Amino acid sequence: MDNWMSLFVEDNPWIFLILTVVFGGGAAFLAGKALATGWRPFWRLMLYMIPLGAALRFLHFSLFSGDLGSIHYFVTDTLVLAAAAALGYRLKRVAQMTTQYPWLYVKETAVSYTDRA
């Protein structure tokens, strides 16, 4: 395995891709959308990713004999989860602001909106 890849992956890149990115990222994405739907603040989302990262680290440990106590891989997993959650949160928030307040905001891109001029 390449040296740069070992920053993210313990043993097998497929395990990281499927378990962390697909399953964990999907759960984090849905959590981000759910918090945005409830008009919760963004900082709560980042707080909720810490236990989700710990649960994901436990799945790596229990299913694939990963290192449970590795702070490095816990932080890596949690950052991937935080990025997916932030994307879900932002997509939902842009949709909320532009549909509920169309006289104030217009959608600029998928992740941004601007004041209606």
N, C-alpha and C positions, 0 to 999 in steps of 0.2 A: 504494500500500500504506500502511496506517496506520502511524503512528510506533511504537506499542507492538508491532506485529507484526514490525517490523524488528529487534527484540531477538532474535527466534528464527529468523527466516527471511531468507535472503539475497535471492533473487529471487522464487521461486514457493512459495507455502505448500503446494501439493500435493506438490512434491518433498520438502519437509521432512516432511510427514505420512507419505508412503509410504516414503521411504528411511530417515529417522531413527526415526520412531515405530513404523512397522509392521515393517520389516525389522530395523533395528538394535535396536529395543525387544524384538522377538521373540527375537532371538539373546541379548540380555542377560537376558531373562526365563528362558530355558532354561539359561543359564549360572548364574543364581542358584539355580535348582532343582537343578542338578547339584552345585554346591558344598555346598548344604544336605544333599543325599543322602549326600555323602561326609563329613559332619560337619566341614567346614572352617570356620574362623572367618570372621566377617562382614567383617573388614578386608581379607581376601584378595580378596573380591568387588570391593571398591572399587578395589583395586590392578589387577585384571584389566580394569576398564572403561576404563582409560587407553589401552592399545593398541587396544582395540575402538573407542574414540572416534577414535583416529588413523586406523584403517582406514576408518571411516565418513566421516571428513573427506576421505580420499583418494578414496572413491567419489563424493562430491559434486564433487570436483575433476575426476576423470577422466570421469565420465558427463555432468555438467551444467555444466562450466566454473566451478565454485565456487572460492572463494579458499582455496587449500591452506594458506597461512601465517596464516590468521586465528585468533588466539588466542581471540577472542570467540566465534566459532561453534564452535570446538573445545570450549570449556568448556560451551557450551549443549548440544551434541550429547552430551558425556560426562555431563552432569547428567541428561539424558533417559534415557540408558542406565543410569545408576546408579539412577534411580528404578524403572525396569522390573526391573532385577536385584534390587533390594531387595524388591520385591513378590514376585517368584518365590521368593526365598530365604525370606521370612517365611511365605508360604503353605505351602511345603514343610516348614519347621521346625515350624509349628503342627501340621501333619498327622503329622509324625514323633513329636512329643512326646505327642500325645493318643492315638495308636494304639499306640506302643511302651511307654508308661507310663500306661495308663488308670487305674491305682490312685493315681497322683500328680497327674495334670493332667486338666482338662476344658476342652474348646473353648468359648471365650466368644464370639468372632466369627471371621470368616474369617482375620483376621490377629493374633489374640490368644488366649491360653489363660491359665488361672488354676489355682491350687492347688485340689485337691479338698478340700472342707471336711469 
